[in-house]
Amino acid sequence: MYAVGVDLGATNVRAVIGDDTGMIVGRASARTPQGPTAEVITHAVLDVVRDACRNAAIEPSSTVGAGIGSMGAIDRDTGTVGLSSNLGNGEELLKPISLVDPLAALLETDAVVLHNDTLAGAIGEHHHTHPDVDSLVYLTISSGIGAGVISSGRPVLGADGNAGEVGHMTIDADGCLPCGCGAAGHWEAYCSGNSIPALARLLAAGDEGGSEDENGHKDEDEDENENRHTETALPLESDKLTAAEIFEHAGSDPLATRVVDRVAELNVLGMGNVINAYAPAVVSVGGAVALNNPSLVLDPIREQIESQLVVQTPEIACSGLGEEAVLQGALRCAFASVDGIGDGGGIDG
């Protein structure tokens, strides 16, 4: 008996075919269409599911159900996803992206459940990596930043299933960098993979603000002069500059080093907020930025986090499932839905 797991992210859409133990027998992936109509994204999801079924040598209709972990603001009642702050800016994307009904039609089953991608990641990590932990946060630092929460062994859904948008916590009251959601000063606006190049340009221009004297007055000129003389070989004028390049040059390029250090400082603030809010026993960190740079992303958090906490310091570790966390969680939810356990989200273990 096989089910479908789908991970719809801002960069890629992926699907797996697997059994109830998490063993994968087929998979497929494609780039997520950027800035098109909502229908194009729906079709991209269906195409990837079809490809995964072909890879597994089965018909879509022979699967028993599906779980979807998606970016964006989800509406579980309608089975749709609203505009994502990390996916295009076109007005057409204001129309909800339909996911549950089209996938149910393809698979010929009503057992299709939709979750926020980070909650799916939390369910995957809880079930496969930390089954004996009752309180867990899965935090992704990738194109965006978000969290899924397991409390007392059960997923925290929130209204419409949208709990865990921790990337939109404000960590800079001055709001020097705008977030993709339209607000400014959010954690995601500084430390996500999409935003780190903008932070590099900000620091290079000396616009993040100066140090304060004993009376609380900033010395803007001193700080700006220091920033403007930071040497760098980074292609700051190129819109192709990536977070990966910046992390690659940290330690050898002065500006890249400053950027990575600043990201670490802000990640400590963001992580402290998350831990104080949910008091988890484990924080499992996934997403490309963290998984590809664990010593530069996680080590500073582990070293400095206690200064931010009023609750017990949790274990902070890379996701045991890595890039598979969302897919495995979505697959787990598919089987829970088939078995009639709540709506595929209220599951234990």
N, C-alpha and C positions, 0 to 999 in steps of 0.2 A: 504494500500500500504506500503510495507516494503522494506528496503534496508539493505545493509551490511556495517558495519564499522570494519576495521581491524587495530590493533596496533601491528606492528612487532618491538619488542625491542630486546636488546642484551640478556635479561634474559628470557622474556616470549613473546609468540605470543598469542594475544587475538582477539576474534571476537564477535560482537554483531549483533543482528537483531533488527531493530527499525523502528519507523515511523518518519514522518517529524517534529514531536514535540520533538523528542529525547526520547520518551518512549521506553524502551527496553523490548522485548518480548522473547528474547532468547540470550544466551551467552555461550561461551566456551573458554578454555585457555589451553595452554600446555607450557612446557619449550622449549625455543628456542634451537635447536640443535647447539652444539658448535664444531667448527672446522671441519665440514663435507664438502661434496660437496655442491655447490649451489643448485642442484636439491633437496637435502634433505630438505633444508629450504623451497623451493617452495612447496613441498609436505606437509610439516608441516603446512603451511598457509592454503592450501586447506583442509586438514583434520580438522583444527579448524573451518573453515567456515562451513564445512559439519556438524560438531558436533553442532554448534550454530543453524543451520537450524533445525536439529533434535530436539534440545531443544525447539525451537519455534514451532515445529510440522508443518513445511512448507518444500516444496521442494526448493532447491537452485534456480531452474529456475523460481520460482514464485516471486523472489525478482526483483526489478526494476533497481538495480545498486549497486555499491560498491565504497567506499572510502578507501584508504589505507594510513595510516601514518607509515612511515618506518624509522628506523635508517639508517645510512650509507649514502654514496654519491649516490643520485638518478639521474637517467636519464629519464626525463619525456617523451622524444621522443620515447624511446624504451620500456618504462614501466619496467625498471629494476633498481636494486640497486647494486652498486659496493661494494667493500670490506669495511667493517666497522672496525674502529680501536678498537672496543670493542667486536669483535666476532671472536675468533679463530685466528690462525696464519698460517693455512695451505695454501699451494700454490693453491689448488683447489678453494679456495674462491676468488681468483683473477678473476675468471669467474663471470660475472654479474648474480645476482639472478633474475630470471624472475618472475614477479608478475602480471602485468596487463593482459597479454594475457592468461595465464592459468586460472586466476580468471574469466575473461570474458567468457572463454569457459565453465567453470563450471556453471556459472550463466546464460549463453546463452543471454548475453547482451553486447553491446559496451559501456555502461555507467559505466565505471570503471576508476577512477582517482587516481593518485599516488602523494603523497606529502611527504616531510620531516615530521617526526613525531612531531617535535616541532612546525612546522607551523600548522599542524592539531590541536595541542593543543591550539595554539593561536586562531585559528578559533573557536574552541569549547568554549574557555573562552570568546571570544568577543561576540559570539552569545547568550550564555546562562547566563553568569555572568555579563558582562560589555557591554550591547548592546548600551549604550549611550556614550561610550568612543571611540573616533576616533583614538587614538594613544595608542597602548598597546604592551607590550612585554610579551610573555609567556616564562619563563626560567625554564628549567628542570635541576635539580641537582640529578642525579641518577647514573646508571652505567657509564654514560658519562655526559657531560654538553653541552647544546645547547639552542638555542633560536628561537622562531618564532615571527615575527614582523607584527603588523597591523599598517599601516600608512595611515592617512586620510580615515580610514574605510575600507581599502583594504589590503589584504595580500601582503607582500613583498616577491617575489619569487626568484629573482636573476637568474643568468644563470643556466639553467637546474633545477631550483627549489631548489638550494642549499644555499640560503642565510641563515644566522643565525648560522654559525659554530663558535660561540663565545667561545666554550670550547678550541679552538685552538689559542686563543689570548695568547701571551706570557706575563706571570706575573713574571717570574724569568729569568732574562737575563743570569744568570750563568748556567741555565739548569741542575740543580742537579738531577731531575727525568725525565726519558724518557716518552714520551707520546706513547700511542698505535699506533699513526699514524707514528711514527718513529722519530719525532722531539723531542726537549727537552724544558722544561720550560713552557709548556702550562698549562693553568688553569685546564684543565681536568686531567692533569698528577698529580695534587696535591689534588684536592678537590672533585673529583668524587668518587662514592662508590667503584669503582674498584681500585682506587689509594690511598685512605686514609691509608690502611695498609702499603703500601710502604713508605708513609710519616712518619708513626710511626717508622718504622725501620730506616729511615734516621735520624730522630731526636734522636733516641736512640743511634745511632752510632756517633752522633756529626758531621755529614758531611754536614750540611746545611750552614756552614760558620759562622764566629765569628762576634763580634761587631766591629765597626770602631772607631779609635781614631780621634782626631781633625784634623789629617792630611790625614784621609781617609784610614788608614791602619787597616786591620782586625787583631784582637787578636784571632787567630784560636785556640791556646792552651787553653786559658781561657774558650772559649765557648765550646770547645770539652770536657774539664774536667767537666764542669757543666752538659753537656748533658749525658755524660757517667755515671754520678752518679744519674740520674733521676730514682727513684724507679718505678717499674712496676710489675704487675702480669699478664700483657698481654702475651699471647703465641707468642712472636715475631718470634720464629723459625718455627712456624707452617704455612703452606701455606693455612690453613683454617681460619686464622684470618680475621675477617670481619670488615667493617666500623661500622656495628651495634654494635658489641662488644665494640668498642672504644668509641662510643657515650654513650653506657650504663654505662661505667665505668668513664666517665668524671665527675670530682668533687670528686671522691673517689680515683682514681688511678692517681698518679702524671704525668706519661707519657701520659695517655689518656687525661688528662686535658690539657697538653701542646699541644698535637696534635689538639684537638678541638679548642683551642685558635688560633693556627696557621692557621687552616682551615678558621676560622672566619676572620682573617686578610687578607688572600688571597682572600676570597670571596668578601670582601669590594672592593679590587682592581678590581677584575673581574666585579663586578656589576657596579662599577663606570664607567668602560670603556663602558659597554653596554648602560647605561643611557646617557652618554655624546654622544654616537654615534647616538642614535635613539630618544632621548628626549621624552620618553613615558609619558603619564599621569598616567598609571598604569603598574606596573610590577607584573605579576601573577606568582608565583613560585610553580612549581610542582616537581615531581620526588621523589623517596623513601627517599633519604637522607634528603631532606627538609621537606617533609610531615611527616616523622616519628620523626623529631627532630626540630620542629619549633622554640622553645625558644633558642636552641643552634646555629641554622643556620640563622634564619631571624632576631631575636632580635639584634644581634651585627651589622648586616648590617643596620638596621633602625637607630641604635644609632650612627653609624660612617659614614654613606654614604655621608652626606653633605660636609664633608671635601674633597671629591673627585670630586665634581660636579661643572661645570660651567653652567649647565642648571637647570631648575626648578626641585626641588625634587619631584619625583612621589610618589604615593601611592604604597607601597610594601606589598603584601599580599599573603597568601597561596592560591593556586588555589581553586576557588569555586567548581570546578568539581572534585578535587582530582585526583585519579587514572583514572577517566573516561574522562579526558580532551581530550586525543588523540582520543579515541573511538568516543566521541561525535562530535569532529571536523571532523573526517573521515566520520561519518554518515551524517553530514551537507553537506559535499562536494559531497557525493553520490547523494543526492537529488538535489543539485545545478546542477550537471552534467546531471541528468535526465531532469531537467527543462530547460536545454540549457543555463544556466547562465555561459557564458565563458566556461572554462574547468573544472569547479567545484572549482576553486580557486579564481577567481575574483568576490567575493561575498561581499555583504554588510550586516551588521547586523547579 
